[in-house]
């Protein structure tokens, strides 16, 4: 007999009921992990990965106190930004691979609060042609099968971005391969953190956008400041 599908929440109230328990469990675990690592939980920002989620889900998460939301696709983000423009403190993060011809569309209705995926010179050139201001993270390659600037290319990209008036580099982003052991993840994340620190040449600490639903605990241990959380918040359900 096939597994019974769970009806998708439809109203803001139904989404809030689902998200409240998931968010509470996530925050409780985050506090425990931070305590183990000697970190302040307030130093870690949860970016709710809201791609493929309806505006009602984002509105419910906002009502529960979340302010940072991550989108992967430009047109989907534009639609949600317009639908939720009444939420005054909502911060959009663009976390998907960005094609150069889509940069102009990120200006409407306004640039996102943070672009996590500056990964190549061609994209930097496209950003430089637009007014911005662009607040960006350099995406460092953690997995050779994923997007990101290899370490041999990252320094030149970082320097060029710093020299671009309309671009403000705030840190670095990384994405790990799936299905690694905790020890392997920790090794990769520690290496990412060391590479990021080698590049960073300004006072203060950089933003480190690292860790998703399946690996955020290892990311926190490696100094992540921003966690991109989707499944652990919105659930991994098969909806009707």
N, C-alpha and C positions, 0 to 999 in steps of 0.2 A: 504494500500500500504506500503511495507516495506521501512524503511528509506534508503535513498541513501547512499551508502558507499563512503568514500573519498579515492581516489587513494593514495597509499603510495608514499611519495617522494622517488626518486630513486638516483638522483645525489647529489653530495655535495652542488651544488648551490640550488637545490630545498629544501634540508634540512635546509640550512642556512636561506632561506626566511621564513620557518616555525618557526625556533628556535629564530630568531632575535626578533620577536614581543613577543614571550613567555618569553624570557629572559629579555627583557626590562621591561615588566610588573612585572615580579618577582623581579627584582632589585629595581624598583621604590617602590613597596610595602615593600620590606625588609628595604630600607632606612627609610620609614615612620615609620615602627614598631620599628626599632632601635632608631629613634629619640624619640618616645614615651617612650621607656624604658631607655633612657639615655645611649644608647650603641653606640659604633663606628661600623658602618656597616662593616668596614674592619676587625673586630674581628670575623666575621661569614664567614665560608667557605661553598660555595655551592658545594656539591658532586653530580654531575649529575649521576643519576642511569640509566646506559646505558644497563642494561640487556635486552636481546631480541631486541636491536636496532642494526642496521647494522653499520659497520665501517664508512660508509659515514656520518651517523648522528653524530658520535663522532668527526670525522674530521671537520664537519661544526661547531659543538659547540666549538671545539678547536680554529678554526679561529675567532670565536666571543669572545674569551678571556678566556674561561673556561679551567682549567687545571686538575681538579680533577674529576675522573670518578669511579663509583661504579659498581662492577660486583658481581653476586650471584653464578655463576656456574664455576667450575674450567676449564673445557674444553672450554667453550665459551670464558672465559677470555684469555686463552692461544692463541686461534685463533686470537682474536682481538689485543692482545699485539704484535703478530708477524706482523699482517697487518698494524699496526700503529707505528711500531718501528722507523719510520723516524721522529716522532714528539718528539723533544728533551726534552720538559719540561712537558710532560704528566705524571700525577701521578695516579696510579691505587690503588683503595681501594677495598679490598675484604670484602663484607658486608653480604654475605650469610652464612647459617649454613655450617660448614666445617666438613666433616668426617675425621677421623684420617688417613685413608688410602689414602686420597687425598693430605695430606700435602706435600709429596715428589713432587707432580706435580706442586705445587705453586713455586717451585724453577726454573721452566722452563717457559719462558726464564730468569726470574729473580723474586725474591720475590716482592709482591706488596708493595707499599709505606706504607700502613697501613692495618692491619688486624683488623677489628672491632669486631670480634665475638669469642674471647677467652671466653668460657663459662663453661669449665669443666676441671678437672685435667687430664683426658685421652688425651685431645687435647694438653694441655701444655706438657705432656710427649712426645707426637709425635713431637711437635715443637722442644723440647730440643734435640732430636736425629738428627736433621738436622742443618746445619751450620748457617742458617740465614744470617745476623742478622734479627730478627723479631721485627718489631715495631707494638705493639698491643694495643688494647683497651679491657678491661674486660667488657663483656656483662652482665649487671645486669638485672635481671628479673623484668620487669614492669608489665607484664600481665602473670598470672599463666598458661595461655594456650600457651604461646610463649616460645622460647628458652631463656636461660639466667641463671646466677647463682643467686639463692635466697640469700637474705641478710645474712642468717645464714651460707652460704657456701662461700660468696664472699670474706670475709676477708682472709680466708685460701688460696683461689686461688690467690688473690692479693699478699700475702706474698710469696707464692711459685714462682709466676711468677717473682717477684722482685729478687729472689735468683737464677734465671736461667740465666746463662751468655749470652746465645744467644738471650734472650728476653728482650725487653725494653718496659715497660708499660708506655704509654703516657696519659692514661685517661680511660674513660668509655663510653659504648654505651647502649642505651635503645630503646625499640620499644613498642609503646602503642597499646592497642586494638583499633579496628575500631569502629566507630559509637558511640563515647562518646560525651557528651556535652562539650562545651568549658570549663565550670567550673570544670567538672570531669577531663578533660585532664590536666588542670592547676594544680589541686591537685596532680595528679600522677607525673607530671613532677617536681613539687616543691619537692615532696618526693624523687624522683630519685636524684635530685641535692643535697639534704641534705645527702642522703646515700653515694653519691660519695665523697662529701667533708669529711665525717667521715672517709672514707677509705684512702683518699689522705694524705700522710704524708711527702711530699717533698715541697721545695720552688716553688713558681709559681703556676699557675692554671692548672688543668688537661684539656685535651680535653674532651668535652662532645658531643658525637655524638647522637643527639636526634632530632626528628622531621622529618616528611616526607611531601609530598605535601598537605595532608589534615590537618596537625596539627602543621606545622612549626612555626606559629605565637606564639602559646602557648609555644613551645619549646624555642624560642628566649627570651620570658619573663622569662623563668626559667634558662637562662644562657647558652643555647646551643652554641657551637662554630662551630659545623659541622652539616649541614642540608643535608639529603639524599633525593634529589628531582628528581622524575621521571616524573610523569604525568604532573605536572605543567610546565615542560620544554618541554618534547617530545610530550605532548598532549595525550588526552584520546580518540583517534579516532578508529573507526572500519575501517580497511583498506581492500581494495580489493586485 
